[in-house]
Amino acid sequence: MEINKIETLLEKYFEGVTSIKEENELRIYFSSSDVAQHLIQYQLFFKGLDQSKKEQFTRIVPFYEQKRPVLWLSIAASMVVAVGVGSYAFLNTENTPSQSDLGTYEDPKVAFEATQKALSLLSNNINVGIESVLYLEEYQIAKNKVFKKPVRKQGS
């Protein structure tokens, strides 16, 4: 067999584009004793491939099926959930406010004073928010002066 053909087949083989017939030609060439000196390194490769075809796995792999205690796990999980729900319900029944603790007033004057106090607190918090908006409006006016945009006042 010519050396050039073998070298071409080797290139095709390592690129993965050879046919089975061409691979058999390479195996036959490298199993013979008259291999070119510069191709001897491939002879060991092809002999290794032939030997690996003959190898078989003979060891017996034991298979152990693990029995899981699924029933016991499900019962235990159910018990944990039941104890959690029960303890939550038991501990939170004492914290529920009674009807007298819901903020109802018998005396109209006391109710009026409590309402005034709540509305005053609300008004103070709203005024703080409005002051922040005024700062933003001043910032907008200054920015418009820098970028030479006409000044627009809010509400106009």
Kinemage of the C-alpha trace (Angstrom):
@kinemage 1
@onewidth
@group {chain A} dominant
@subgroup {mainchain}
@vectorlist {calphas} color= white
{ca met a 1} P 0.000 0.000 0.000
{ca glu a 2} L 1.417 3.391 -0.773
{ca ile a 3} L 2.585 5.616 2.034
{ca asn a 4} L 0.892 8.727 0.631
{ca lys a 5} L -2.496 7.032 0.680
{ca ile a 6} L -1.961 5.910 4.287
{ca glu a 7} L -0.937 9.426 5.352
{ca thr a 8} L -4.037 10.869 3.661
{ca leu a 9} L -6.235 8.284 5.376
{ca leu a 10} L -4.613 9.100 8.727
{ca glu a 11} L -5.390 12.797 8.269
{ca lys a 12} L -8.982 11.991 7.375
{ca tyr a 13} L -9.202 9.563 10.331
{ca phe a 14} L -8.120 12.159 12.881
{ca glu a 15} L -10.507 14.704 11.361
{ca gly a 16} L -13.313 12.155 11.748
{ca val a 17} L -14.345 11.947 8.109
{ca thr a 18} L -13.233 8.416 7.165
{ca ser a 19} L -15.580 5.648 6.157
{ca ile a 20} L -15.566 2.224 7.798
{ca lys a 21} L -13.830 0.762 4.766
{ca glu a 22} L -11.009 3.322 5.050
{ca glu a 23} L -10.671 2.680 8.793
{ca asn a 24} L -10.384 -1.044 8.100
{ca glu a 25} L -7.615 -0.333 5.576
{ca leu a 26} L -5.731 1.599 8.269
{ca arg a 27} L -6.173 -1.231 10.791
{ca ile a 28} L -4.942 -3.807 8.295
{ca tyr a 29} L -1.921 -1.674 7.405
{ca phe a 30} L -0.921 -1.021 11.016
{ca ser a 31} L -1.423 -4.645 12.051
{ca ser a 32} L 1.114 -5.767 9.426
{ca ser a 33} L 4.856 -5.854 10.105
{ca asp a 34} L 5.941 -3.606 7.226
{ca val a 35} L 4.923 -0.185 8.618
{ca ala a 36} L 6.895 2.863 7.539
{ca gln a 37} L 9.380 4.099 10.134
{ca his a 38} L 7.733 7.517 10.609
{ca leu a 39} L 4.291 5.889 11.125
{ca ile a 40} L 5.283 3.355 13.823
{ca gln a 41} L 3.816 5.617 16.534
{ca tyr a 42} L 0.356 5.072 15.038
{ca gln a 43} L 0.846 1.296 15.017
{ca leu a 44} L 0.640 1.217 18.820
{ca phe a 45} L -2.473 3.377 18.680
{ca phe a 46} L -4.326 1.017 16.351
{ca lys a 47} L -3.176 -2.069 18.278
{ca gly a 48} L -4.590 -0.445 21.424
{ca leu a 49} L -7.901 0.102 19.656
{ca asp a 50} L -8.039 -3.551 18.633
{ca gln a 51} L -7.302 -4.675 22.188
{ca ser a 52} L -9.927 -2.370 23.639
{ca lys a 53} L -12.541 -3.996 21.390
{ca lys a 54} L -11.780 -7.357 22.981
{ca glu a 55} L -12.103 -6.118 26.563
{ca gln a 56} L -15.283 -6.836 28.447
{ca phe a 57} L -16.539 -5.693 31.801
{ca thr a 58} L -16.968 -8.825 33.899
{ca arg a 59} L -17.303 -7.443 37.401
{ca ile a 60} L -20.714 -7.859 38.970
{ca val a 61} L -22.092 -4.624 40.365
{ca pro a 62} L -24.302 -5.241 43.378
{ca phe a 63} L -27.586 -3.422 43.425
{ca tyr a 64} L -29.058 -2.603 46.780
{ca glu a 65} L -32.492 -1.141 46.911
{ca gln a 66} L -32.762 1.218 49.807
{ca lys a 67} L -36.082 1.052 51.535
{ca arg a 68} L -37.113 4.481 52.531
{ca pro a 69} L -39.387 4.918 55.477
{ca val a 70} L -41.817 7.004 53.426
{ca leu a 71} L -44.787 6.163 55.605
{ca trp a 72} L -42.986 7.152 58.804
{ca leu a 73} L -41.659 10.327 57.258
{ca ser a 74} L -45.107 11.398 56.094
{ca ile a 75} L -46.600 10.689 59.519
{ca ala a 76} L -43.829 12.644 61.236
{ca ala a 77} L -44.241 15.588 58.874
{ca ser a 78} L -47.994 15.603 59.469
{ca met a 79} L -47.446 15.625 63.217
{ca val a 80} L -45.009 18.538 62.988
{ca val a 81} L -47.481 20.542 60.916
{ca ala a 82} L -50.355 19.729 63.296
{ca val a 83} L -48.336 20.732 66.365
{ca gly a 84} L -47.241 23.969 64.657
{ca val a 85} L -50.767 24.954 63.640
{ca gly a 86} L -52.157 23.992 67.026
{ca ser a 87} L -49.570 25.969 68.973
{ca tyr a 88} L -50.037 28.991 66.733
{ca ala a 89} L -53.809 28.891 67.219
{ca phe a 90} L -53.484 28.393 70.986
{ca leu a 91} L -50.953 31.164 71.521
{ca asn a 92} L -52.726 33.725 69.331
{ca thr a 93} L -56.197 33.345 70.873
{ca glu a 94} L -55.068 35.210 73.969
{ca asn a 95} L -53.740 38.168 71.955
{ca thr a 96} L -56.944 38.962 70.067
{ca pro a 97} L -58.402 42.260 71.268
{ca ser a 98} L -61.787 42.272 72.864
{ca gln a 99} L -64.626 44.451 71.636
{ca ser a 100} L -63.868 47.126 74.240
{ca asp a 101} L -60.248 47.465 73.000
{ca leu a 102} L -61.139 48.330 69.411
{ca gly a 103} L -60.982 52.113 69.897
{ca thr a 104} L -64.634 52.802 70.538
{ca tyr a 105} L -65.497 55.592 72.922
{ca glu a 106} L -68.585 55.950 75.085
{ca asp a 107} L -68.070 59.654 75.736
{ca pro a 108} L -68.371 61.845 72.605
{ca lys a 109} L -65.950 64.459 74.003
{ca val a 110} L -63.184 61.903 74.479
{ca ala a 111} L -63.824 60.558 70.950
{ca phe a 112} L -63.630 64.098 69.533
{ca glu a 113} L -60.326 64.765 71.304
{ca ala a 114} L -58.837 61.464 70.075
{ca thr a 115} L -59.948 62.282 66.532
{ca gln a 116} L -58.416 65.745 66.744
{ca lys a 117} L -55.142 64.252 67.974
{ca ala a 118} L -55.031 61.731 65.120
{ca leu a 119} L -55.847 64.382 62.497
{ca ser a 120} L -53.179 66.708 63.923
{ca leu a 121} L -50.570 63.959 63.640
{ca leu a 122} L -51.663 63.289 60.055
{ca ser a 123} L -51.503 67.004 59.212
{ca asn a 124} L -47.970 67.333 60.604
{ca asn a 125} L -46.756 64.410 58.499
{ca ile a 126} L -48.372 65.803 55.363
{ca asn a 127} L -46.782 69.210 55.984
{ca val a 128} L -43.338 67.570 56.153
{ca gly a 129} L -44.008 65.986 52.755
{ca ile a 130} L -45.138 69.315 51.278
{ca glu a 131} L -41.938 71.007 52.488
{ca ser a 132} L -39.949 68.388 50.576
{ca val a 133} L -41.945 69.145 47.451
{ca leu a 134} L -41.178 72.871 47.846
{ca tyr a 135} L -37.466 72.076 47.876
{ca leu a 136} L -37.921 70.134 44.659
{ca glu a 137} L -39.753 73.065 43.084
{ca glu a 138} L -36.855 75.402 43.976
{ca tyr a 139} L -34.444 72.895 42.438
{ca gln a 140} L -36.520 72.778 39.255
{ca ile a 141} L -36.495 76.574 38.966
{ca ala a 142} L -32.703 76.691 39.414
{ca lys a 143} L -32.219 73.916 36.844
{ca asn a 144} L -34.400 75.747 34.330
{ca lys a 145} L -32.330 78.909 34.792
{ca val a 146} L -29.129 76.995 34.112
{ca phe a 147} L -30.509 75.322 31.005
{ca lys a 148} L -32.414 78.499 29.947
{ca lys a 149} L -35.891 77.049 29.926
{ca pro a 150} L -38.912 79.212 30.655
{ca val a 151} L -39.984 79.074 34.306
{ca arg a 152} L -43.334 77.416 34.901
{ca lys a 153} L -44.948 77.754 38.281
{ca gln a 154} L -47.013 74.915 39.588
{ca gly a 155} L -50.731 75.404 39.095
{ca ser a 156} L -50.459 77.760 36.126
